[in-house]
Amino acid sequence: MVEVGPKAVYHYMFSYKGDRSMDPDLNSTLRGVAHASDLAYLFDIDFIDGDISEADQLTINRLTTMWTNFAKYGYVK
């Protein structure tokens, strides 16, 4: 990718497991958060009800700031 694509390649890993996180397959032996769990912290998801915990709100604020900065500057400030 570096040789033929953009000048920089970034690795993105989301590992926060909070109240809005989607549970991985219960039959799986894998641990951690499920694929696309970060979407619940970036977008207003209709099927997630209830109040947002303080820890989840902090994650929402941090994640949206990082994504916004990446879109604006091409990197996270």
PQR file with spaces between the fields and no chain letter, atoms N, CA, C, O and H, PARSE charges and radii, in Angstrom:
ATOM       1  N    MET     1       0.820   -1.192    0.000 -0.4000 1.5000
ATOM       2  CA   MET     1       0.000    0.000    0.000 -0.0000 2.0000
ATOM       3  C    MET     1       0.864    1.257    0.000  0.5500 1.7000
ATOM       4  O    MET     1       0.569    2.212   -0.717 -0.5500 1.4000
ATOM       5  N    VAL     2       1.916    1.261    0.789 -0.4000 1.5000
ATOM       6  CA   VAL     2       2.785    2.435    0.873 -0.0000 2.0000
ATOM       7  C    VAL     2       3.488    2.679   -0.462  0.5500 1.7000
ATOM       8  O    VAL     2       3.691    3.826   -0.857 -0.5500 1.4000
ATOM       9  H    VAL     2       2.156    0.485    1.372  0.4000 1.0000
ATOM      10  N    GLU     3       3.855    1.608   -1.149 -0.4000 1.5000
ATOM      11  CA   GLU     3       4.594    1.758   -2.406 -0.0000 2.0000
ATOM      12  C    GLU     3       3.732    2.321   -3.535  0.5500 1.7000
ATOM      13  O    GLU     3       4.245    3.066   -4.370 -0.5500 1.4000
ATOM      14  H    GLU     3       3.689    0.675   -0.828  0.4000 1.0000
ATOM      15  N    VAL     4       2.453    1.992   -3.587 -0.4000 1.5000
ATOM      16  CA   VAL     4       1.619    2.410   -4.711 -0.0000 2.0000
ATOM      17  C    VAL     4       0.475    3.334   -4.319  0.5500 1.7000
ATOM      18  O    VAL     4      -0.194    3.891   -5.190 -0.5500 1.4000
ATOM      19  H    VAL     4       2.037    1.387   -2.909  0.4000 1.0000
ATOM      20  N    GLY     5       0.246    3.500   -3.041 -0.4000 1.5000
ATOM      21  CA   GLY     5      -0.903    4.272   -2.586 -0.0000 2.0000
ATOM      22  C    GLY     5      -0.503    5.608   -2.002  0.5500 1.7000
ATOM      23  O    GLY     5       0.454    6.238   -2.451 -0.5500 1.4000
ATOM      24  H    GLY     5       0.789    3.048   -2.334  0.4000 1.0000
ATOM      25  N    PRO     6      -1.239    6.027   -1.005 -0.5600 1.5000
ATOM      26  CA   PRO     6      -0.965    7.315   -0.369  0.2800 2.0000
ATOM      27  C    PRO     6       0.391    7.303    0.340  0.5500 1.7000
ATOM      28  O    PRO     6       0.997    6.250    0.534 -0.5500 1.4000
ATOM      29  N    LYS     7       0.840    8.468    0.713 -0.4000 1.5000
ATOM      30  CA   LYS     7       2.142    8.585    1.370 -0.0000 2.0000
ATOM      31  C    LYS     7       2.155    7.966    2.766  0.5500 1.7000
ATOM      32  O    LYS     7       3.197    7.508    3.235 -0.5500 1.4000
ATOM      33  H    LYS     7       0.348    9.324    0.555  0.4000 1.0000
ATOM      34  N    ALA     8       1.014    7.953    3.419 -0.4000 1.5000
ATOM      35  CA   ALA     8       0.951    7.415    4.785 -0.0000 2.0000
ATOM      36  C    ALA     8      -0.198    6.417    4.900  0.5500 1.7000
ATOM      37  O    ALA     8      -1.243    6.569    4.268 -0.5500 1.4000
ATOM      38  H    ALA     8       0.168    8.325    3.038  0.4000 1.0000
ATOM      39  N    VAL     9       0.021    5.412    5.708 -0.4000 1.5000
ATOM      40  CA   VAL     9      -1.015    4.428    6.002 -0.0000 2.0000
ATOM      41  C    VAL     9      -1.200    4.437    7.518  0.5500 1.7000
ATOM      42  O    VAL     9      -0.222    4.386    8.264 -0.5500 1.4000
ATOM      43  H    VAL     9       0.870    5.289    6.221  0.4000 1.0000
ATOM      44  N    TYR    10      -2.432    4.502    7.968 -0.4000 1.5000
ATOM      45  CA   TYR    10      -2.707    4.581    9.396 -0.0000 2.0000
ATOM      46  C    TYR    10      -3.411    3.314    9.868  0.5500 1.7000
ATOM      47  O    TYR    10      -4.225    2.734    9.149 -0.5500 1.4000
ATOM      48  H    TYR    10      -3.227    4.544    7.362  0.4000 1.0000
ATOM      49  N    HIS    11      -3.087    2.904   11.067 -0.4000 1.5000
ATOM      50  CA   HIS    11      -3.720    1.752   11.699 -0.0000 2.0000
ATOM      51  C    HIS    11      -4.729    2.282   12.711  0.5500 1.7000
ATOM      52  O    HIS    11      -4.402    3.148   13.523 -0.5500 1.4000
ATOM      53  H    HIS    11      -2.426    3.375   11.651  0.4000 1.0000
ATOM      54  N    TYR    12      -5.929    1.776   12.665 -0.4000 1.5000
ATOM      55  CA   TYR    12      -6.990    2.240   13.562 -0.0000 2.0000
ATOM      56  C    TYR    12      -7.499    1.043   14.354  0.5500 1.7000
ATOM      57  O    TYR    12      -7.914    0.044   13.765 -0.5500 1.4000
ATOM      58  H    TYR    12      -6.194    1.073   12.006  0.4000 1.0000
ATOM      59  N    MET    13      -7.473    1.131   15.674 -0.4000 1.5000
ATOM      60  CA   MET    13      -7.975    0.048   16.507 -0.0000 2.0000
ATOM      61  C    MET    13      -8.850    0.654   17.605  0.5500 1.7000
ATOM      62  O    MET    13      -8.414    1.530   18.352 -0.5500 1.4000
ATOM      63  H    MET    13      -7.136    1.942   16.152  0.4000 1.0000
ATOM      64  N    PHE    14     -10.072    0.177   17.686 -0.4000 1.5000
ATOM      65  CA   PHE    14     -11.012    0.636   18.705 -0.0000 2.0000
ATOM      66  C    PHE    14     -11.210   -0.503   19.697  0.5500 1.7000
ATOM      67  O    PHE    14     -11.665   -1.580   19.312 -0.5500 1.4000
ATOM      68  H    PHE    14     -10.426   -0.535   17.080  0.4000 1.0000
ATOM      69  N    SER    15     -10.881   -0.289   20.950 -0.4000 1.5000
ATOM      70  CA   SER    15     -10.951   -1.373   21.929 -0.0000 2.0000
ATOM      71  C    SER    15     -11.793   -1.035   23.157  0.5500 1.7000
ATOM      72  O    SER    15     -11.837   -1.814   24.109 -0.5500 1.4000
ATOM      73  H    SER    15     -10.511    0.586   21.263  0.4000 1.0000
ATOM      74  N    TYR    16     -12.457    0.112   23.144 -0.4000 1.5000
ATOM      75  CA   TYR    16     -13.278    0.499   24.287 -0.0000 2.0000
ATOM      76  C    TYR    16     -14.573   -0.306   24.295  0.5500 1.7000
ATOM      77  O    TYR    16     -15.277   -0.365   23.287 -0.5500 1.4000
ATOM      78  H    TYR    16     -12.421    0.745   22.370  0.4000 1.0000
ATOM      79  N    LYS    17     -14.884   -0.918   25.419 -0.4000 1.5000
ATOM      80  CA   LYS    17     -16.130   -1.667   25.564 -0.0000 2.0000
ATOM      81  C    LYS    17     -16.977   -0.972   26.628  0.5500 1.7000
ATOM      82  O    LYS    17     -16.676   -1.028   27.820 -0.5500 1.4000
ATOM      83  H    LYS    17     -14.313   -0.870   26.238  0.4000 1.0000
ATOM      84  N    GLY    18     -18.037   -0.321   26.169 -0.4000 1.5000
ATOM      85  CA   GLY    18     -18.910    0.401   27.080 -0.0000 2.0000
ATOM      86  C    GLY    18     -20.351   -0.042   26.915  0.5500 1.7000
ATOM      87  O    GLY    18     -20.629   -1.100   26.352 -0.5500 1.4000
ATOM      88  H    GLY    18     -18.282   -0.276   25.201  0.4000 1.0000
ATOM      89  N    ASP    19     -21.260    0.778   27.411 -0.4000 1.5000
ATOM      90  CA   ASP    19     -22.683    0.455   27.377 -0.0000 2.0000
ATOM      91  C    ASP    19     -23.246    0.449   25.960  0.5500 1.7000
ATOM      92  O    ASP    19     -24.247   -0.220   25.704 -0.5500 1.4000
ATOM      93  H    ASP    19     -21.034    1.637   27.869  0.4000 1.0000
ATOM      94  N    ARG    20     -22.633    1.173   25.041 -0.4000 1.5000
ATOM      95  CA   ARG    20     -23.128    1.251   23.668 -0.0000 2.0000
ATOM      96  C    ARG    20     -22.475    0.218   22.748  0.5500 1.7000
ATOM      97  O    ARG    20     -22.867    0.079   21.590 -0.5500 1.4000
ATOM      98  H    ARG    20     -21.820    1.717   25.249  0.4000 1.0000
ATOM      99  N    SER    21     -21.487   -0.501   23.262 -0.4000 1.5000
ATOM     100  CA   SER    21     -20.762   -1.475   22.446 -0.0000 2.0000
ATOM     101  C    SER    21     -21.655   -2.658   22.088  0.5500 1.7000
ATOM     102  O    SER    21     -22.487   -3.108   22.876 -0.5500 1.4000
ATOM     103  H    SER    21     -21.168   -0.389   24.203  0.4000 1.0000
ATOM     104  N    MET    22     -21.446   -3.140   20.867 -0.4000 1.5000
ATOM     105  CA   MET    22     -22.157   -4.340   20.430 -0.0000 2.0000
ATOM     106  C    MET    22     -21.400   -5.555   20.942  0.5500 1.7000
ATOM     107  O    MET    22     -20.170   -5.589   20.907 -0.5500 1.4000
ATOM     108  H    MET    22     -20.771   -2.774   20.226  0.4000 1.0000
ATOM     109  N    ASP    23     -22.138   -6.548   21.415 -0.4000 1.5000
ATOM     110  CA   ASP    23     -21.496   -7.756   21.912 -0.0000 2.0000
ATOM     111  C    ASP    23     -21.072   -8.640   20.753  0.5500 1.7000
ATOM     112  O    ASP    23     -21.828   -8.822   19.799 -0.5500 1.4000
ATOM     113  H    ASP    23     -23.137   -6.520   21.443  0.4000 1.0000
ATOM     114  N    PRO    24     -19.848   -9.198   20.831 -0.5600 1.5000
ATOM     115  CA   PRO    24     -19.449  -10.149   19.796  0.2800 2.0000
ATOM     116  C    PRO    24     -20.276  -11.423   19.906  0.5500 1.7000
ATOM     117  O    PRO    24     -21.003  -11.622   20.879 -0.5500 1.4000
ATOM     118  N    ASP    25     -20.162  -12.254   18.929 -0.4000 1.5000
ATOM     119  CA   ASP    25     -20.870  -13.530   18.911 -0.0000 2.0000
ATOM     120  C    ASP    25     -20.651  -14.256   20.230  0.5500 1.7000
ATOM     121  O    ASP    25     -19.509  -14.502   20.617 -0.5500 1.4000
ATOM     122  H    ASP    25     -19.571  -12.092   18.139  0.4000 1.0000
ATOM     123  N    LEU    26     -21.716  -14.599   20.918 -0.4000 1.5000
ATOM     124  CA   LEU    26     -21.605  -15.237   22.230 -0.0000 2.0000
ATOM     125  C    LEU    26     -20.968  -16.620   22.159  0.5500 1.7000
ATOM     126  O    LEU    26     -20.460  -17.116   23.165 -0.5500 1.4000
ATOM     127  H    LEU    26     -22.645  -14.399   20.604  0.4000 1.0000
ATOM     128  N    ASN    27     -20.986  -17.244   20.994 -0.4000 1.5000
ATOM     129  CA   ASN    27     -20.374  -18.566   20.842 -0.0000 2.0000
ATOM     130  C    ASN    27     -18.886  -18.474   20.510  0.5500 1.7000
ATOM     131  O    ASN    27     -18.208  -19.497   20.411 -0.5500 1.4000
ATOM     132  H    ASN    27     -21.398  -16.841   20.177  0.4000 1.0000
ATOM     133  N    SER    28     -18.391  -17.293   20.345 -0.4000 1.5000
ATOM     134  CA   SER    28     -17.010  -17.093   19.945 -0.0000 2.0000
ATOM     135  C    SER    28     -16.083  -17.167   21.145  0.5500 1.7000
ATOM     136  O    SER    28     -16.467  -16.832   22.266 -0.5500 1.4000
ATOM     137  H    SER    28     -18.942  -16.462   20.426  0.4000 1.0000
ATOM     138  N    THR    29     -14.864  -17.608   20.900 -0.4000 1.5000
ATOM     139  CA   THR    29     -13.844  -17.602   21.947 -0.0000 2.0000
ATOM     140  C    THR    29     -13.029  -16.305   21.911  0.5500 1.7000
ATOM     141  O    THR    29     -12.139  -16.103   22.737 -0.5500 1.4000
ATOM     142  H    THR    29     -14.552  -17.881   19.990  0.4000 1.0000
ATOM     143  N    LEU    30     -13.338  -15.434   20.955 -0.4000 1.5000
ATOM     144  CA   LEU    30     -12.635  -14.161   20.846 -0.0000 2.0000
ATOM     145  C    LEU    30     -13.079  -13.210   21.947  0.5500 1.7000
ATOM     146  O    LEU    30     -14.230  -13.234   22.383 -0.5500 1.4000
ATOM     147  H    LEU    30     -14.061  -15.598   20.284  0.4000 1.0000
ATOM     148  N    ARG    31     -12.163  -12.386   22.378 -0.4000 1.5000
ATOM     149  CA   ARG    31     -12.480  -11.393   23.406 -0.0000 2.0000
ATOM     150  C    ARG    31     -12.336   -9.998   22.821  0.5500 1.7000
ATOM     151  O    ARG    31     -11.693   -9.807   21.789 -0.5500 1.4000
ATOM     152  H    ARG    31     -11.228  -12.367   22.023  0.4000 1.0000
ATOM     153  N    GLY    32     -12.935   -9.041   23.483 -0.4000 1.5000
ATOM     154  CA   GLY    32     -12.831   -7.661   23.029 -0.0000 2.0000
ATOM     155  C    GLY    32     -14.146   -7.171   22.468  0.5500 1.7000
ATOM     156  O    GLY    32     -15.195   -7.779   22.677 -0.5500 1.4000
ATOM     157  H    GLY    32     -13.458   -9.197   24.321  0.4000 1.0000
ATOM     158  N    VAL    33     -14.077   -6.063   21.753 -0.4000 1.5000
ATOM     159  CA   VAL    33     -15.284   -5.480   21.180 -0.0000 2.0000
ATOM     160  C    VAL    33     -15.539   -6.050   19.792  0.5500 1.7000
ATOM     161  O    VAL    33     -14.619   -6.506   19.113 -0.5500 1.4000
ATOM     162  H    VAL    33     -13.224   -5.569   21.583  0.4000 1.0000
ATOM     163  N    ALA    34     -16.783   -6.019   19.391 -0.4000 1.5000
ATOM     164  CA   ALA    34     -17.181   -6.544   18.083 -0.0000 2.0000
ATOM     165  C    ALA    34     -16.799   -5.568   16.979  0.5500 1.7000
ATOM     166  O    ALA    34     -16.630   -4.370   17.207 -0.5500 1.4000
ATOM     167  H    ALA    34     -17.531   -5.648   19.943  0.4000 1.0000
ATOM     168  N    HIS    35     -16.672   -6.110   15.792 -0.4000 1.5000
ATOM     169  CA   HIS    35     -16.409   -5.290   14.608 -0.0000 2.0000
ATOM     170  C    HIS    35     -17.494   -4.224   14.487  0.5500 1.7000
ATOM     171  O    HIS    35     -18.676   -4.528   14.652 -0.5500 1.4000
ATOM     172  H    HIS    35     -16.809   -7.083   15.607  0.4000 1.0000
ATOM     173  N    ALA    36     -17.124   -3.022   14.211 -0.4000 1.5000
ATOM     174  CA   ALA    36     -18.020   -1.877   13.996 -0.0000 2.0000
ATOM     175  C    ALA    36     -18.646   -1.345   15.288  0.5500 1.7000
ATOM     176  O    ALA    36     -19.597   -0.566   15.227 -0.5500 1.4000
ATOM     177  H    ALA    36     -16.165   -2.775   14.077  0.4000 1.0000
ATOM     178  N    SER    37     -18.139   -1.745   16.443 -0.4000 1.5000
ATOM     179  CA   SER    37     -18.668   -1.195   17.700 -0.0000 2.0000
ATOM     180  C    SER    37     -18.441    0.302   17.802  0.5500 1.7000
ATOM     181  O    SER    37     -19.181    0.994   18.501 -0.5500 1.4000
ATOM     182  H    SER    37     -17.366   -2.378   16.492  0.4000 1.0000
ATOM     183  N    ASP    38     -17.436    0.807   17.119 -0.4000 1.5000
ATOM     184  CA   ASP    38     -17.157    2.238   17.170 -0.0000 2.0000
ATOM     185  C    ASP    38     -18.273    3.075   16.563  0.5500 1.7000
ATOM     186  O    ASP    38     -18.406    4.255   16.886 -0.5500 1.4000
ATOM     187  H    ASP    38     -16.835    0.244   16.551  0.4000 1.0000
ATOM     188  N    LEU    39     -19.075    2.482   15.690 -0.4000 1.5000
ATOM     189  CA   LEU    39     -20.153    3.234   15.032 -0.0000 2.0000
ATOM     190  C    LEU    39     -21.181    3.759   16.029  0.5500 1.7000
ATOM     191  O    LEU    39     -21.770    4.818   15.812 -0.5500 1.4000
ATOM     192  H    LEU    39     -18.967    1.523   15.427  0.4000 1.0000
ATOM     193  N    ALA    40     -21.399    3.030   17.114 -0.4000 1.5000
ATOM     194  CA   ALA    40     -22.354    3.470   18.133 -0.0000 2.0000
ATOM     195  C    ALA    40     -21.849    4.684   18.904  0.5500 1.7000
ATOM     196  O    ALA    40     -22.621    5.354   19.590 -0.5500 1.4000
ATOM     197  H    ALA    40     -20.921    2.170   17.291  0.4000 1.0000
ATOM     198  N    TYR    41     -20.557    4.965   18.791 -0.4000 1.5000
ATOM     199  CA   TYR    41     -19.967    6.131   19.445 -0.0000 2.0000
ATOM     200  C    TYR    41     -19.771    7.288   18.474  0.5500 1.7000
ATOM     201  O    TYR    41     -19.459    8.404   18.891 -0.5500 1.4000
ATOM     202  H    TYR    41     -19.930    4.421   18.233  0.4000 1.0000
ATOM     203  N    LEU    42     -19.952    7.029   17.182 -0.4000 1.5000
ATOM     204  CA   LEU    42     -19.822    8.073   16.165 -0.0000 2.0000
ATOM     205  C    LEU    42     -21.169    8.599   15.687  0.5500 1.7000
ATOM     206  O    LEU    42     -21.291    9.767   15.318 -0.5500 1.4000
ATOM     207  H    LEU    42     -20.205    6.123   16.843  0.4000 1.0000
ATOM     208  N    PHE    43     -22.182    7.731   15.696 -0.4000 1.5000
ATOM     209  CA   PHE    43     -23.490    8.080   15.137 -0.0000 2.0000
ATOM     210  C    PHE    43     -24.594    7.847   16.159  0.5500 1.7000
ATOM     211  O    PHE    43     -24.447    7.029   17.067 -0.5500 1.4000
ATOM     212  H    PHE    43     -22.083    6.782   15.996  0.4000 1.0000
ATOM     213  N    ASP    44     -25.693    8.568   16.007 -0.4000 1.5000
ATOM     214  CA   ASP    44     -26.865    8.382   16.850 -0.0000 2.0000
ATOM     215  C    ASP    44     -27.622    7.156   16.332  0.5500 1.7000
ATOM     216  O    ASP    44     -28.257    7.212   15.279 -0.5500 1.4000
ATOM     217  H    ASP    44     -25.812    9.232   15.270  0.4000 1.0000
ATOM     218  N    ILE    45     -27.551    6.068   17.064 -0.4000 1.5000
ATOM     219  CA   ILE    45     -28.154    4.803   16.650 -0.0000 2.0000
ATOM     220  C    ILE    45     -29.528    4.676   17.312  0.5500 1.7000
ATOM     221  O    ILE    45     -29.635    4.717   18.538 -0.5500 1.4000
ATOM     222  H    ILE    45     -27.035    6.022   17.920  0.4000 1.0000
ATOM     223  N    ASP    46     -30.569    4.524   16.507 -0.4000 1.5000
ATOM     224  CA   ASP    46     -31.952    4.518   17.011 -0.0000 2.0000
ATOM     225  C    ASP    46     -32.242    3.428   18.025  0.5500 1.7000
ATOM     226  O    ASP    46     -32.984    3.669   18.977 -0.5500 1.4000
ATOM     227  H    ASP    46     -30.483    4.490   15.511  0.4000 1.0000
ATOM     228  N    PHE    47     -31.684    2.242   17.857 -0.4000 1.5000
ATOM     229  CA   PHE    47     -32.057    1.131   18.726 -0.0000 2.0000
ATOM     230  C    PHE    47     -31.313    1.121   20.065  0.5500 1.7000
ATOM     231  O    PHE    47     -31.548    0.241   20.893 -0.5500 1.4000
ATOM     232  H    PHE    47     -31.081    2.046   17.084  0.4000 1.0000
ATOM     233  N    ILE    48     -30.427    2.079   20.282 -0.4000 1.5000
ATOM     234  CA   ILE    48     -29.750    2.183   21.574 -0.0000 2.0000
ATOM     235  C    ILE    48     -30.523    3.185   22.420  0.5500 1.7000
ATOM     236  O    ILE    48     -30.540    4.382   22.131 -0.5500 1.4000
ATOM     237  H    ILE    48     -30.236    2.794   19.609  0.4000 1.0000
ATOM     238  N    ASP    49     -31.154    2.683   23.457 -0.4000 1.5000
ATOM     239  CA   ASP    49     -31.976    3.522   24.334 -0.0000 2.0000
ATOM     240  C    ASP    49     -31.239    3.808   25.629  0.5500 1.7000
ATOM     241  O    ASP    49     -30.221    3.188   25.934 -0.5500 1.4000
ATOM     242  H    ASP    49     -31.141    1.711   23.692  0.4000 1.0000
ATOM     243  N    GLY    50     -31.763    4.741   26.372 -0.4000 1.5000
ATOM     244  CA   GLY    50     -31.242    5.036   27.696 -0.0000 2.0000
ATOM     245  C    GLY    50     -30.265    6.191   27.693  0.5500 1.7000
ATOM     246  O    GLY    50     -29.877    6.721   26.652 -0.5500 1.4000
ATOM     247  H    GLY    50     -32.590    5.245   26.125  0.4000 1.0000
ATOM     248  N    ASP    51     -29.887    6.555   28.897 -0.4000 1.5000
ATOM     249  CA   ASP    51     -28.949    7.653   29.077 -0.0000 2.0000
ATOM     250  C    ASP    51     -27.539    7.214   28.692  0.5500 1.7000
ATOM     251  O    ASP    51     -27.206    6.031   28.757 -0.5500 1.4000
ATOM     252  H    ASP    51     -30.202    6.124   29.743  0.4000 1.0000
ATOM     253  N    ILE    52     -26.734    8.161   28.298 -0.4000 1.5000
ATOM     254  CA   ILE    52     -25.344    7.894   27.955 -0.0000 2.0000
ATOM     255  C    ILE    52     -24.510    8.058   29.220  0.5500 1.7000
ATOM     256  O    ILE    52     -24.564    9.095   29.882 -0.5500 1.4000
ATOM     257  H    ILE    52     -27.005    9.123   28.245  0.4000 1.0000
ATOM     258  N    SER    53     -23.742    7.030   29.546 -0.4000 1.5000
ATOM     259  CA   SER    53     -22.906    7.097   30.744 -0.0000 2.0000
ATOM     260  C    SER    53     -21.806    8.138   30.558  0.5500 1.7000
ATOM     261  O    SER    53     -21.498    8.537   29.435 -0.5500 1.4000
ATOM     262  H    SER    53     -23.698    6.188   29.008  0.4000 1.0000
ATOM     263  N    GLU    54     -21.230    8.561   31.648 -0.4000 1.5000
ATOM     264  CA   GLU    54     -20.157    9.556   31.598 -0.0000 2.0000
ATOM     265  C    GLU    54     -18.950    9.013   30.816  0.5500 1.7000
ATOM     266  O    GLU    54     -18.339    9.739   30.031 -0.5500 1.4000
ATOM     267  H    GLU    54     -21.479    8.237   32.560  0.4000 1.0000
ATOM     268  N    ALA    55     -18.613    7.744   31.033 -0.4000 1.5000
ATOM     269  CA   ALA    55     -17.482    7.130   30.318 -0.0000 2.0000
ATOM     270  C    ALA    55     -17.771    7.023   28.822  0.5500 1.7000
ATOM     271  O    ALA    55     -16.889    7.272   28.000 -0.5500 1.4000
ATOM     272  H    ALA    55     -19.109    7.154   31.670  0.4000 1.0000
ATOM     273  N    ASP    56     -19.002    6.652   28.466 -0.4000 1.5000
ATOM     274  CA   ASP    56     -19.367    6.581   27.054 -0.0000 2.0000
ATOM     275  C    ASP    56     -19.341    7.953   26.406  0.5500 1.7000
ATOM     276  O    ASP    56     -18.902    8.085   25.263 -0.5500 1.4000
ATOM     277  H    ASP    56     -19.718    6.450   29.134  0.4000 1.0000
ATOM     278  N    GLN    57     -19.805    8.984   27.119 -0.4000 1.5000
ATOM     279  CA   GLN    57     -19.791   10.342   26.569 -0.0000 2.0000
ATOM     280  C    GLN    57     -18.363   10.819   26.342  0.5500 1.7000
ATOM     281  O    GLN    57     -18.076   11.474   25.340 -0.5500 1.4000
ATOM     282  H    GLN    57     -20.161    8.876   28.047  0.4000 1.0000
ATOM     283  N    LEU    58     -17.475   10.497   27.262 -0.4000 1.5000
ATOM     284  CA   LEU    58     -16.073   10.851   27.093 -0.0000 2.0000
ATOM     285  C    LEU    58     -15.499   10.172   25.846  0.5500 1.7000
ATOM     286  O    LEU    58     -14.747   10.791   25.092 -0.5500 1.4000
ATOM     287  H    LEU    58     -17.707    9.965   28.077  0.4000 1.0000
ATOM     288  N    THR    59     -15.851    8.906   25.631 -0.4000 1.5000
ATOM     289  CA   THR    59     -15.396    8.183   24.443 -0.0000 2.0000
ATOM     290  C    THR    59     -15.990    8.782   23.181  0.5500 1.7000
ATOM     291  O    THR    59     -15.293    8.913   22.174 -0.5500 1.4000
ATOM     292  H    THR    59     -16.461    8.403   26.243  0.4000 1.0000
ATOM     293  N    ILE    60     -17.258    9.146   23.214 -0.4000 1.5000
ATOM     294  CA   ILE    60     -17.907    9.807   22.073 -0.0000 2.0000
ATOM     295  C    ILE    60     -17.169   11.099   21.732  0.5500 1.7000
ATOM     296  O    ILE    60     -16.865   11.353   20.567 -0.5500 1.4000
ATOM     297  H    ILE    60     -17.824    9.040   24.032  0.4000 1.0000
ATOM     298  N    ASN    61     -16.884   11.902   22.733 -0.4000 1.5000
ATOM     299  CA   ASN    61     -16.197   13.178   22.515 -0.0000 2.0000
ATOM     300  C    ASN    61     -14.804   12.970   21.924  0.5500 1.7000
ATOM     301  O    ASN    61     -14.416   13.655   20.977 -0.5500 1.4000
ATOM     302  H    ASN    61     -17.131   11.695   23.680  0.4000 1.0000
ATOM     303  N    ARG    62     -14.068   12.040   22.477 -0.4000 1.5000
ATOM     304  CA   ARG    62     -12.711   11.779   21.991 -0.0000 2.0000
ATOM     305  C    ARG    62     -12.726   11.222   20.564  0.5500 1.7000
ATOM     306  O    ARG    62     -11.954   11.657   19.710 -0.5500 1.4000
ATOM     307  H    ARG    62     -14.382   11.484   23.246  0.4000 1.0000
ATOM     308  N    LEU    63     -13.604   10.266   20.321 -0.4000 1.5000
ATOM     309  CA   LEU    63     -13.641    9.616   19.012 -0.0000 2.0000
ATOM     310  C    LEU    63     -14.073   10.579   17.914  0.5500 1.7000
ATOM     311  O    LEU    63     -13.477   10.604   16.837 -0.5500 1.4000
ATOM     312  H    LEU    63     -14.231    9.912   21.015  0.4000 1.0000
ATOM     313  N    THR    64     -15.110   11.372   18.184 -0.4000 1.5000
ATOM     314  CA   THR    64     -15.558   12.321   17.160 -0.0000 2.0000
ATOM     315  C    THR    64     -14.507   13.402   16.912  0.5500 1.7000
ATOM     316  O    THR    64     -14.356   13.865   15.782 -0.5500 1.4000
ATOM     317  H    THR    64     -15.594   11.351   19.059  0.4000 1.0000
ATOM     318  N    THR    65     -13.788   13.802   17.942 -0.4000 1.5000
ATOM     319  CA   THR    65     -12.700   14.764   17.759 -0.0000 2.0000
ATOM     320  C    THR    65     -11.586   14.161   16.908  0.5500 1.7000
ATOM     321  O    THR    65     -11.075   14.816   16.000 -0.5500 1.4000
ATOM     322  H    THR    65     -13.910   13.425   18.860  0.4000 1.0000
ATOM     323  N    MET    66     -11.212   12.929   17.195 -0.4000 1.5000
ATOM     324  CA   MET    66     -10.155   12.287   16.409 -0.0000 2.0000
ATOM     325  C    MET    66     -10.556   12.120   14.948  0.5500 1.7000
ATOM     326  O    MET    66      -9.758   12.406   14.055 -0.5500 1.4000
ATOM     327  H    MET    66     -11.627   12.397   17.933  0.4000 1.0000
ATOM     328  N    TRP    67     -11.786   11.660   14.689 -0.4000 1.5000
ATOM     329  CA   TRP    67     -12.247   11.485   13.304 -0.0000 2.0000
ATOM     330  C    TRP    67     -12.342   12.828   12.587  0.5500 1.7000
ATOM     331  O    TRP    67     -11.983   12.933   11.414 -0.5500 1.4000
ATOM     332  H    TRP    67     -12.434   11.427   15.415  0.4000 1.0000
ATOM     333  N    THR    68     -12.818   13.845   13.280 -0.4000 1.5000
ATOM     334  CA   THR    68     -12.927   15.174   12.678 -0.0000 2.0000
ATOM     335  C    THR    68     -11.543   15.725   12.341  0.5500 1.7000
ATOM     336  O    THR    68     -11.329   16.253   11.250 -0.5500 1.4000
ATOM     337  H    THR    68     -13.109   13.760   14.233  0.4000 1.0000
ATOM     338  N    ASN    69     -10.611   15.600   13.272 -0.4000 1.5000
ATOM     339  CA   ASN    69      -9.250   16.072   13.017 -0.0000 2.0000
ATOM     340  C    ASN    69      -8.602   15.311   11.866  0.5500 1.7000
ATOM     341  O    ASN    69      -7.878   15.900   11.063 -0.5500 1.4000
ATOM     342  H    ASN    69     -10.784   15.171   14.159  0.4000 1.0000
ATOM     343  N    PHE    70      -8.852   14.020   11.779 -0.4000 1.5000
ATOM     344  CA   PHE    70      -8.288   13.251   10.683 -0.0000 2.0000
ATOM     345  C    PHE    70      -8.868   13.727    9.337  0.5500 1.7000
ATOM     346  O    PHE    70      -8.145   13.838    8.347 -0.5500 1.4000
ATOM     347  H    PHE    70      -9.440   13.541   12.431  0.4000 1.0000
ATOM     348  N    ALA    71     -10.161   14.000    9.318 -0.4000 1.5000
ATOM     349  CA   ALA    71     -10.785   14.496    8.087 -0.0000 2.0000
ATOM     350  C    ALA    71     -10.269   15.890    7.709  0.5500 1.7000
ATOM     351  O    ALA    71     -10.071   16.186    6.531 -0.5500 1.4000
ATOM     352  H    ALA    71     -10.749   13.910   10.122  0.4000 1.0000
ATOM     353  N    LYS    72     -10.052   16.743    8.717 -0.4000 1.5000
ATOM     354  CA   LYS    72      -9.609   18.109    8.458 -0.0000 2.0000
ATOM     355  C    LYS    72      -8.120   18.203    8.132  0.5500 1.7000
ATOM     356  O    LYS    72      -7.724   18.939    7.229 -0.5500 1.4000
ATOM     357  H    LYS    72     -10.213   16.503    9.674  0.4000 1.0000
ATOM     358  N    TYR    73      -7.297   17.455    8.870 -0.4000 1.5000
ATOM     359  CA   TYR    73      -5.846   17.631    8.779 -0.0000 2.0000
ATOM     360  C    TYR    73      -5.095   16.449    8.176  0.5500 1.7000
ATOM     361  O    TYR    73      -3.922   16.578    7.828 -0.5500 1.4000
ATOM     362  H    TYR    73      -7.619   16.857    9.604  0.4000 1.0000
ATOM     363  N    GLY    74      -5.753   15.305    8.048 -0.4000 1.5000
ATOM     364  CA   GLY    74      -5.080   14.123    7.525 -0.0000 2.0000
ATOM     365  C    GLY    74      -4.337   13.331    8.580  0.5500 1.7000
ATOM     366  O    GLY    74      -3.674   12.342    8.270 -0.5500 1.4000
ATOM     367  H    GLY    74      -6.706   15.200    8.330  0.4000 1.0000
ATOM     368  N    TYR    75      -4.444   13.761    9.822 -0.4000 1.5000
ATOM     369  CA   TYR    75      -3.839   13.063   10.953 -0.0000 2.0000
ATOM     370  C    TYR    75      -4.568   13.498   12.205  0.5500 1.7000
ATOM     371  O    TYR    75      -5.357   14.442   12.169 -0.5500 1.4000
ATOM     372  H    TYR    75      -4.983   14.565   10.074  0.4000 1.0000
ATOM     373  N    VAL    76      -4.314   12.824   13.306 -0.4000 1.5000
ATOM     374  CA   VAL    76      -4.964   13.165   14.582 -0.0000 2.0000
ATOM     375  C    VAL    76      -4.062   14.107   15.345  0.5500 1.7000
ATOM     376  O    VAL    76      -2.893   13.809   15.589 -0.5500 1.4000
ATOM     377  H    VAL    76      -3.673   12.058   13.335  0.4000 1.0000
ATOM     378  N    LYS    77      -4.619   15.257   15.722 -0.4000 1.5000
ATOM     379  CA   LYS    77      -3.875   16.243   16.516 -0.0000 2.0000
ATOM     380  C    LYS    77      -3.992   15.918   17.979  0.5500 1.7000
ATOM     381  O    LYS    77      -3.435   16.630   18.815 -0.5500 1.4000
ATOM     382  H    LYS    77      -5.569   15.499   15.524  0.4000 1.0000
